[in-house]
Amino acid sequence: GNPGMITDAQIALVEKGLAKNLRRAPGQITVEKYW
């Protein structure tokens, strides 16, 4: 998708209680940005 779609999807997932997957804090959302 485009950058706007990726941002919107991340916001929607965080609103549902999911968290970004970080090295210091494991979560459920992983995003690869190639823009």
PQR file of N, CA, C, O and H, with PARSE charges and radii, in Angstrom:
ATOM      1  N   GLY A   1       0.811  -1.188   0.000 -0.4000 1.5000
ATOM      2  CA  GLY A   1       0.000   0.000   0.000 -0.0000 2.0000
ATOM      3  C   GLY A   1       0.857   1.254   0.000  0.5500 1.7000
ATOM      4  O   GLY A   1       2.086   1.199  -0.005 -0.5500 1.4000
ATOM      5  N   ASN A   2       0.189   2.349   0.006 -0.4000 1.5000
ATOM      6  CA  ASN A   2       0.891   3.630   0.019 -0.0000 2.0000
ATOM      7  C   ASN A   2       1.170   4.058   1.462  0.5500 1.7000
ATOM      8  O   ASN A   2       0.617   3.468   2.390 -0.5500 1.4000
ATOM      9  H   ASN A   2      -0.810   2.395   0.010  0.4000 1.0000
ATOM     10  N   PRO A   3       2.015   5.072   1.668 -0.5600 1.5000
ATOM     11  CA  PRO A   3       2.362   5.483   3.033  0.2800 2.0000
ATOM     12  C   PRO A   3       1.155   5.858   3.891  0.5500 1.7000
ATOM     13  O   PRO A   3       1.136   5.559   5.085 -0.5500 1.4000
ATOM     14  N   GLY A   4       0.158   6.502   3.307 -0.4000 1.5000
ATOM     15  CA  GLY A   4      -1.038   6.875   4.065 -0.0000 2.0000
ATOM     16  C   GLY A   4      -1.802   5.661   4.557  0.5500 1.7000
ATOM     17  O   GLY A   4      -2.303   5.651   5.681 -0.5500 1.4000
ATOM     18  H   GLY A   4       0.174   6.745   2.337  0.4000 1.0000
ATOM     19  N   MET A   5      -1.893   4.639   3.720 -0.4000 1.5000
ATOM     20  CA  MET A   5      -2.597   3.420   4.114 -0.0000 2.0000
ATOM     21  C   MET A   5      -1.867   2.721   5.267  0.5500 1.7000
ATOM     22  O   MET A   5      -2.496   2.217   6.198 -0.5500 1.4000
ATOM     23  H   MET A   5      -1.485   4.647   2.807  0.4000 1.0000
ATOM     24  N   ILE A   6      -0.544   2.699   5.191 -0.4000 1.5000
ATOM     25  CA  ILE A   6       0.251   2.067   6.244 -0.0000 2.0000
ATOM     26  C   ILE A   6       0.034   2.791   7.574  0.5500 1.7000
ATOM     27  O   ILE A   6      -0.151   2.154   8.611 -0.5500 1.4000
ATOM     28  H   ILE A   6      -0.033   3.108   4.436  0.4000 1.0000
ATOM     29  N   THR A   7       0.059   4.116   7.536 -0.4000 1.5000
ATOM     30  CA  THR A   7      -0.165   4.911   8.750 -0.0000 2.0000
ATOM     31  C   THR A   7      -1.550   4.654   9.312  0.5500 1.7000
ATOM     32  O   THR A   7      -1.705   4.446  10.516 -0.5500 1.4000
ATOM     33  H   THR A   7       0.210   4.633   6.694  0.4000 1.0000
ATOM     34  N   ASP A   8      -2.563   4.668   8.446 -0.4000 1.5000
ATOM     35  CA  ASP A   8      -3.937   4.421   8.898 -0.0000 2.0000
ATOM     36  C   ASP A   8      -4.087   3.029   9.503  0.5500 1.7000
ATOM     37  O   ASP A   8      -4.775   2.857  10.509 -0.5500 1.4000
ATOM     38  H   ASP A   8      -2.438   4.837   7.469  0.4000 1.0000
ATOM     39  N   ALA A   9      -3.442   2.037   8.891 -0.4000 1.5000
ATOM     40  CA  ALA A   9      -3.527   0.669   9.402 -0.0000 2.0000
ATOM     41  C   ALA A   9      -2.868   0.570  10.779  0.5500 1.7000
ATOM     42  O   ALA A   9      -3.398  -0.088  11.674 -0.5500 1.4000
ATOM     43  H   ALA A   9      -2.883   2.177   8.074  0.4000 1.0000
ATOM     44  N   GLN A  10      -1.720   1.218  10.948 -0.4000 1.5000
ATOM     45  CA  GLN A  10      -1.048   1.200  12.250 -0.0000 2.0000
ATOM     46  C   GLN A  10      -1.922   1.842  13.319  0.5500 1.7000
ATOM     47  O   GLN A  10      -2.031   1.313  14.425 -0.5500 1.4000
ATOM     48  H   GLN A  10      -1.289   1.752  10.220  0.4000 1.0000
ATOM     49  N   ILE A  11      -2.539   2.962  13.008 -0.4000 1.5000
ATOM     50  CA  ILE A  11      -3.419   3.643  13.966 -0.0000 2.0000
ATOM     51  C   ILE A  11      -4.580   2.735  14.350  0.5500 1.7000
ATOM     52  O   ILE A  11      -4.916   2.619  15.529 -0.5500 1.4000
ATOM     53  H   ILE A  11      -2.450   3.391  12.110  0.4000 1.0000
ATOM     54  N   ALA A  12      -5.195   2.091  13.360 -0.4000 1.5000
ATOM     55  CA  ALA A  12      -6.331   1.209  13.631 -0.0000 2.0000
ATOM     56  C   ALA A  12      -5.917   0.038  14.522  0.5500 1.7000
ATOM     57  O   ALA A  12      -6.662  -0.344  15.426 -0.5500 1.4000
ATOM     58  H   ALA A  12      -4.922   2.186  12.402  0.4000 1.0000
ATOM     59  N   LEU A  13      -4.746  -0.530  14.278 -0.4000 1.5000
ATOM     60  CA  LEU A  13      -4.284  -1.662  15.085 -0.0000 2.0000
ATOM     61  C   LEU A  13      -3.961  -1.243  16.517  0.5500 1.7000
ATOM     62  O   LEU A  13      -4.263  -1.973  17.460 -0.5500 1.4000
ATOM     63  H   LEU A  13      -4.142  -0.220  13.545  0.4000 1.0000
ATOM     64  N   VAL A  14      -3.351  -0.074  16.682 -0.4000 1.5000
ATOM     65  CA  VAL A  14      -3.051   0.422  18.032 -0.0000 2.0000
ATOM     66  C   VAL A  14      -4.348   0.686  18.788  0.5500 1.7000
ATOM     67  O   VAL A  14      -4.434   0.410  19.984 -0.5500 1.4000
ATOM     68  H   VAL A  14      -3.106   0.519  15.915  0.4000 1.0000
ATOM     69  N   GLU A  15      -5.356   1.217  18.104 -0.4000 1.5000
ATOM     70  CA  GLU A  15      -6.653   1.463  18.745 -0.0000 2.0000
ATOM     71  C   GLU A  15      -7.304   0.163  19.211  0.5500 1.7000
ATOM     72  O   GLU A  15      -8.099   0.167  20.151 -0.5500 1.4000
ATOM     73  H   GLU A  15      -5.287   1.441  17.132  0.4000 1.0000
ATOM     74  N   LYS A  16      -6.969  -0.953  18.553 -0.4000 1.5000
ATOM     75  CA  LYS A  16      -7.513  -2.257  18.947 -0.0000 2.0000
ATOM     76  C   LYS A  16      -6.698  -2.903  20.069  0.5500 1.7000
ATOM     77  O   LYS A  16      -7.013  -4.010  20.507 -0.5500 1.4000
ATOM     78  H   LYS A  16      -6.323  -0.957  17.789  0.4000 1.0000
ATOM     79  N   GLY A  17      -5.659  -2.221  20.529 -0.4000 1.5000
ATOM     80  CA  GLY A  17      -4.883  -2.728  21.656 -0.0000 2.0000
ATOM     81  C   GLY A  17      -3.586  -3.423  21.291  0.5500 1.7000
ATOM     82  O   GLY A  17      -2.923  -3.977  22.168 -0.5500 1.4000
ATOM     83  H   GLY A  17      -5.403  -1.323  20.173  0.4000 1.0000
ATOM     84  N   LEU A  18      -3.206  -3.409  20.026 -0.4000 1.5000
ATOM     85  CA  LEU A  18      -1.949  -4.027  19.622 -0.0000 2.0000
ATOM     86  C   LEU A  18      -0.818  -3.016  19.769  0.5500 1.7000
ATOM     87  O   LEU A  18      -1.062  -1.810  19.801 -0.5500 1.4000
ATOM     88  H   LEU A  18      -3.744  -2.958  19.313  0.4000 1.0000
ATOM     89  N   ALA A  19       0.417  -3.502  19.859 -0.4000 1.5000
ATOM     90  CA  ALA A  19       1.569  -2.621  20.051 -0.0000 2.0000
ATOM     91  C   ALA A  19       2.610  -2.873  18.970  0.5500 1.7000
ATOM     92  O   ALA A  19       2.682  -3.963  18.402 -0.5500 1.4000
ATOM     93  H   ALA A  19       0.615  -4.482  19.833  0.4000 1.0000
ATOM     94  N   LYS A  20       3.421  -1.842  18.690 -0.4000 1.5000
ATOM     95  CA  LYS A  20       4.516  -2.002  17.743 -0.0000 2.0000
ATOM     96  C   LYS A  20       5.537  -2.981  18.303  0.5500 1.7000
ATOM     97  O   LYS A  20       5.776  -3.023  19.510 -0.5500 1.4000
ATOM     98  H   LYS A  20       3.363  -0.957  19.151  0.4000 1.0000
ATOM     99  N   ASN A  21       6.128  -3.754  17.426 -0.4000 1.5000
ATOM    100  CA  ASN A  21       7.163  -4.705  17.808 -0.0000 2.0000
ATOM    101  C   ASN A  21       8.504  -3.974  17.821  0.5500 1.7000
ATOM    102  O   ASN A  21       9.020  -3.599  16.768 -0.5500 1.4000
ATOM    103  H   ASN A  21       5.934  -3.719  16.446  0.4000 1.0000
ATOM    104  N   LEU A  22       9.063  -3.772  19.009 -0.4000 1.5000
ATOM    105  CA  LEU A  22      10.340  -3.091  19.167 -0.0000 2.0000
ATOM    106  C   LEU A  22      11.338  -4.026  19.835  0.5500 1.7000
ATOM    107  O   LEU A  22      10.941  -4.972  20.515 -0.5500 1.4000
ATOM    108  H   LEU A  22       8.644  -4.077  19.864  0.4000 1.0000
ATOM    109  N   ARG A  23      12.621  -3.773  19.650 -0.4000 1.5000
ATOM    110  CA  ARG A  23      13.643  -4.626  20.279 -0.0000 2.0000
ATOM    111  C   ARG A  23      13.501  -4.643  21.792  0.5500 1.7000
ATOM    112  O   ARG A  23      13.650  -5.689  22.425 -0.5500 1.4000
ATOM    113  H   ARG A  23      12.943  -3.005  19.097  0.4000 1.0000
ATOM    114  N   ARG A  24      13.212  -3.478  22.373 -0.4000 1.5000
ATOM    115  CA  ARG A  24      13.132  -3.387  23.838 -0.0000 2.0000
ATOM    116  C   ARG A  24      11.756  -3.723  24.380  0.5500 1.7000
ATOM    117  O   ARG A  24      11.600  -3.932  25.583 -0.5500 1.4000
ATOM    118  H   ARG A  24      13.091  -2.629  21.859  0.4000 1.0000
ATOM    119  N   ALA A  25      10.750  -3.777  23.506 -0.4000 1.5000
ATOM    120  CA  ALA A  25       9.380  -4.055  23.950 -0.0000 2.0000
ATOM    121  C   ALA A  25       8.647  -4.827  22.855  0.5500 1.7000
ATOM    122  O   ALA A  25       8.037  -4.213  21.980 -0.5500 1.4000
ATOM    123  H   ALA A  25      10.877  -3.607  22.528  0.4000 1.0000
ATOM    124  N   PRO A  26       8.694  -6.160  22.885 -0.5600 1.5000
ATOM    125  CA  PRO A  26       8.034  -6.955  21.861  0.2800 2.0000
ATOM    126  C   PRO A  26       6.541  -6.632  21.748  0.5500 1.7000
ATOM    127  O   PRO A  26       5.869  -6.387  22.750 -0.5500 1.4000
ATOM    128  N   GLY A  27       6.043  -6.635  20.528 -0.4000 1.5000
ATOM    129  CA  GLY A  27       4.633  -6.360  20.277 -0.0000 2.0000
ATOM    130  C   GLY A  27       4.132  -7.179  19.104  0.5500 1.7000
ATOM    131  O   GLY A  27       4.774  -8.149  18.702 -0.5500 1.4000
ATOM    132  H   GLY A  27       6.588  -6.834  19.714  0.4000 1.0000
ATOM    133  N   GLN A  28       2.992  -6.796  18.554 -0.4000 1.5000
ATOM    134  CA  GLN A  28       2.356  -7.558  17.486 -0.0000 2.0000
ATOM    135  C   GLN A  28       2.455  -6.899  16.107  0.5500 1.7000
ATOM    136  O   GLN A  28       2.171  -7.559  15.107 -0.5500 1.4000
ATOM    137  H   GLN A  28       2.471  -6.008  18.880  0.4000 1.0000
ATOM    138  N   ILE A  29       2.845  -5.631  16.018 -0.4000 1.5000
ATOM    139  CA  ILE A  29       2.848  -4.906  14.743 -0.0000 2.0000
ATOM    140  C   ILE A  29       4.286  -4.742  14.247  0.5500 1.7000
ATOM    141  O   ILE A  29       5.126  -4.169  14.941 -0.5500 1.4000
ATOM    142  H   ILE A  29       3.076  -5.096  16.830  0.4000 1.0000
ATOM    143  N   THR A  30       4.561  -5.244  13.054 -0.4000 1.5000
ATOM    144  CA  THR A  30       5.853  -5.054  12.405 -0.0000 2.0000
ATOM    145  C   THR A  30       5.601  -4.449  11.034  0.5500 1.7000
ATOM    146  O   THR A  30       4.774  -4.948  10.271 -0.5500 1.4000
ATOM    147  H   THR A  30       3.879  -5.709  12.490  0.4000 1.0000
ATOM    148  N   VAL A  31       6.319  -3.367  10.722 -0.4000 1.5000
ATOM    149  CA  VAL A  31       6.123  -2.670   9.452 -0.0000 2.0000
ATOM    150  C   VAL A  31       7.475  -2.463   8.787  0.5500 1.7000
ATOM    151  O   VAL A  31       8.438  -2.052   9.435 -0.5500 1.4000
ATOM    152  H   VAL A  31       6.991  -2.962  11.343  0.4000 1.0000
ATOM    153  N   GLU A  32       7.542  -2.748   7.491 -0.4000 1.5000
ATOM    154  CA  GLU A  32       8.737  -2.455   6.704 -0.0000 2.0000
ATOM    155  C   GLU A  32       8.400  -1.291   5.793  0.5500 1.7000
ATOM    156  O   GLU A  32       7.433  -1.353   5.033 -0.5500 1.4000
ATOM    157  H   GLU A  32       6.759  -3.082   6.964  0.4000 1.0000
ATOM    158  N   LYS A  33       9.195  -0.226   5.863 -0.4000 1.5000
ATOM    159  CA  LYS A  33       8.944   0.968   5.048 -0.0000 2.0000
ATOM    160  C   LYS A  33       9.989   1.047   3.942  0.5500 1.7000
ATOM    161  O   LYS A  33      11.190   1.089   4.213 -0.5500 1.4000
ATOM    162  H   LYS A  33       9.980  -0.176   6.480  0.4000 1.0000
ATOM    163  N   TYR A  34       9.530   1.065   2.705 -0.4000 1.5000
ATOM    164  CA  TYR A  34      10.414   1.153   1.546 -0.0000 2.0000
ATOM    165  C   TYR A  34      10.170   2.433   0.770  0.5500 1.7000
ATOM    166  O   TYR A  34      10.350   2.447  -0.447 -0.5500 1.4000
ATOM    167  H   TYR A  34       8.555   1.031   2.485  0.4000 1.0000
ATOM    168  N   TRP A  35       9.767   3.506   1.429 -0.4000 1.5000
ATOM    169  CA  TRP A  35       9.476   4.760   0.729 -0.0000 2.0000
ATOM    170  C   TRP A  35      10.611   5.717   0.849  0.5500 1.7000
ATOM    171  O   TRP A  35      10.542   6.827   0.321 -0.5500 1.4000
ATOM    172  H   TRP A  35       9.621   3.495   2.418  0.4000 1.0000
TER
END
